[in-house]
Every structure is written in C-alpha cells, then in structure tokens.
C-alpha cells in the first residue's frame, strides 16, 4: 500500500528538512501542495532537495517546476486544471465522487478520493462517504489499487482502507500531527 504525504499549504523554513525526513522514514511520494506560496518560494524549496528526493515529488502548483527539477509528476486539481502540452509523465488527480473515479481512472496513474473521513487539516471538511457506500464501491471494483484514500486518514485507519482495496493513503494532518511515523516500517 502506498503511503503519500501532502505538504502543508505554505512554504516554511522547515519544509526541506520535513520532506527529507518523510522520505527517509519510508513515505513513497510527497505531493508538494503550496497554494499559499509563490513559485519562487517553491523553487527555493525544491533546490534544497537532492535529485533523488525530487524524483519522489508530485507538484500541485506551478507545473513548470516539474520540468525544471525533474519531479515525479503533476497533480490535476483546481490549481492545475490541465496537463502541459506534450506532457506524458506521471499524473494524478483529485476526485470527490465515485463517478469521477470511474471517469478518470484509465487516464491517470492514481486518483485521490476524498474526503473519506472528516479532515484533520481542513476545518469543516466532512466525510461524504458512508461505510456502506465504500463497501459497495469496493465490491464493484471502483475502489482498487489506483485509488488513494484522502481526508482524515491516520495510521490507525490504514488496515480498514487496505481491506477496502485502496491502493494507498494520502495524509496531511495524519502525518504532521502524528508521533507514529515510525509505523511506516510495519506496513
């Protein structure tokens, strides 16, 4: 099961250190999502990482940084609504319904489906899926290895999500607010 970290929305002085630590602890991919920061701040952050570390980063803002830093890929969301012309690298997308997952699954390497649980990092961002709906989507093959659970995900929920057939989990608050990062080694 993939474990994906999503950064906090604003570049901080600690970001390079945090990203390096997450990757060292076994995080598979880091999604660099910095909607509250400009391109120069993101560029400076990426310049502080090694080529090996940058190769595990998917960008959510400023797709031109993908090419400049040889990043892992580009994430489609409300900030990047289309892939650059000629782009044929790794691509992921945010989805908020089973219908979107069905529509986009074949076009992307993986899809985030959210919010699975009430968000930890976004106040008032509530789960939109019941256990019955998740079980049904799993039985119908909508949830599979290409679908990543996002929204309120914490380490103690990974087994439940794995049993539903999710291919991975993505965390913001679950990572940044957790003392259990070491549990990655036990997945």
Number of C-alpha atoms within 10 A of each C-alpha: 16 16 20 25 24 24 20 18 13 14 20 13 8 9 17 19 12 14 24 17 13 21 17 11 14 17 21 17 22 25 25 23 21 20 16 10 14 13 15 10 14 21 14 12 19 21 14 14 17 12 13 11 19 23 17 18 26 24 26 24 25 18 21 12 19 20 11 11 17 14 22 21 24 28 27 20 14 11 13 16 10 12 14 11 6 6 11 9 12 14 19 25 24 19 23 16 14 16 10 14 22 13 11 16 18 11 11 15 16 23 28 22 23 25 20 22 19 19 21 19 16 12 8 9 15 16 15 14 17 11 10 9 12 18 16 14 16 16 13 10 13 19 24 19 17 19 23 27 25 27 26 23 24 20 18 11 12 18 13 10 20 16 10 19 23 23 19 23 24 26 25 24 20 22 20 17 13 12 10 12 17 12 12 14 9 5 12
